[in-house]
């Protein structure tokens, strides 16, 4: 028997102003694909160091929301970082999860730091 919460959730989808939740795909990428300087900027308490970039830090890396192409080109980040943003956007992702234990892609530049 469905719970009362489930029944309320189903009823909410029938509301005339119901907006379907958006699913955002993110690319899981190793932090090895950004430079040490990029990481230092992302770690800085001064978010202005990253320009117009929208991101969040977590214990093992960063969630980066991929900006449009012209914004990406203006970012005060390395060319490798910008290439990663372009690659992820062109692959259909809306965000990148940079994680120290994530996938290392041979088609992208890698750095040891």
Secondary structure as a PSIPRED ss2 file (coil, helix, strand):
# PSIPRED VFORMAT (PSIPRED V4.0)

   1 X C   1.000  0.000  0.000
   2 X C   1.000  0.000  0.000
   3 X C   1.000  0.000  0.000
   4 X H   0.000  1.000  0.000
   5 X H   0.000  1.000  0.000
   6 X H   0.000  1.000  0.000
   7 X H   0.000  1.000  0.000
   8 X H   0.000  1.000  0.000
   9 X H   0.000  1.000  0.000
  10 X H   0.000  1.000  0.000
  11 X H   0.000  1.000  0.000
  12 X H   0.000  1.000  0.000
  13 X C   1.000  0.000  0.000
  14 X C   1.000  0.000  0.000
  15 X C   1.000  0.000  0.000
  16 X C   1.000  0.000  0.000
  17 X C   1.000  0.000  0.000
  18 X C   1.000  0.000  0.000
  19 X C   1.000  0.000  0.000
  20 X C   1.000  0.000  0.000
  21 X C   1.000  0.000  0.000
  22 X C   1.000  0.000  0.000
  23 X C   1.000  0.000  0.000
  24 X C   1.000  0.000  0.000
  25 X C   1.000  0.000  0.000
  26 X E   0.000  0.000  1.000
  27 X E   0.000  0.000  1.000
  28 X E   0.000  0.000  1.000
  29 X E   0.000  0.000  1.000
  30 X E   0.000  0.000  1.000
  31 X H   0.000  1.000  0.000
  32 X H   0.000  1.000  0.000
  33 X H   0.000  1.000  0.000
  34 X C   1.000  0.000  0.000
  35 X C   1.000  0.000  0.000
  36 X H   0.000  1.000  0.000
  37 X H   0.000  1.000  0.000
  38 X H   0.000  1.000  0.000
  39 X H   0.000  1.000  0.000
  40 X H   0.000  1.000  0.000
  41 X H   0.000  1.000  0.000
  42 X H   0.000  1.000  0.000
  43 X H   0.000  1.000  0.000
  44 X C   1.000  0.000  0.000
  45 X C   1.000  0.000  0.000
  46 X C   1.000  0.000  0.000
  47 X H   0.000  1.000  0.000
  48 X H   0.000  1.000  0.000
  49 X H   0.000  1.000  0.000
  50 X H   0.000  1.000  0.000
  51 X C   1.000  0.000  0.000
  52 X C   1.000  0.000  0.000
  53 X C   1.000  0.000  0.000
  54 X E   0.000  0.000  1.000
  55 X E   0.000  0.000  1.000
  56 X E   0.000  0.000  1.000
  57 X E   0.000  0.000  1.000
  58 X E   0.000  0.000  1.000
  59 X C   1.000  0.000  0.000
  60 X C   1.000  0.000  0.000
  61 X E   0.000  0.000  1.000
  62 X E   0.000  0.000  1.000
  63 X E   0.000  0.000  1.000
  64 X E   0.000  0.000  1.000
  65 X E   0.000  0.000  1.000
  66 X C   1.000  0.000  0.000
  67 X C   1.000  0.000  0.000
  68 X C   1.000  0.000  0.000
  69 X H   0.000  1.000  0.000
  70 X H   0.000  1.000  0.000
  71 X H   0.000  1.000  0.000
  72 X H   0.000  1.000  0.000
  73 X H   0.000  1.000  0.000
  74 X H   0.000  1.000  0.000
  75 X C   1.000  0.000  0.000
  76 X C   1.000  0.000  0.000
  77 X C   1.000  0.000  0.000
  78 X C   1.000  0.000  0.000
  79 X H   0.000  1.000  0.000
  80 X H   0.000  1.000  0.000
  81 X H   0.000  1.000  0.000
  82 X H   0.000  1.000  0.000
  83 X H   0.000  1.000  0.000
  84 X H   0.000  1.000  0.000
  85 X H   0.000  1.000  0.000
  86 X H   0.000  1.000  0.000
  87 X H   0.000  1.000  0.000
  88 X H   0.000  1.000  0.000
  89 X H   0.000  1.000  0.000
  90 X H   0.000  1.000  0.000
  91 X C   1.000  0.000  0.000
  92 X C   1.000  0.000  0.000
  93 X C   1.000  0.000  0.000
  94 X C   1.000  0.000  0.000
  95 X E   0.000  0.000  1.000
  96 X E   0.000  0.000  1.000
  97 X E   0.000  0.000  1.000
  98 X E   0.000  0.000  1.000
  99 X E   0.000  0.000  1.000
 100 X C   1.000  0.000  0.000
 101 X C   1.000  0.000  0.000
 102 X C   1.000  0.000  0.000
 103 X C   1.000  0.000  0.000
 104 X C   1.000  0.000  0.000
 105 X C   1.000  0.000  0.000
 106 X C   1.000  0.000  0.000
 107 X C   1.000  0.000  0.000
 108 X C   1.000  0.000  0.000
 109 X C   1.000  0.000  0.000
 110 X C   1.000  0.000  0.000
 111 X C   1.000  0.000  0.000
 112 X C   1.000  0.000  0.000
 113 X C   1.000  0.000  0.000
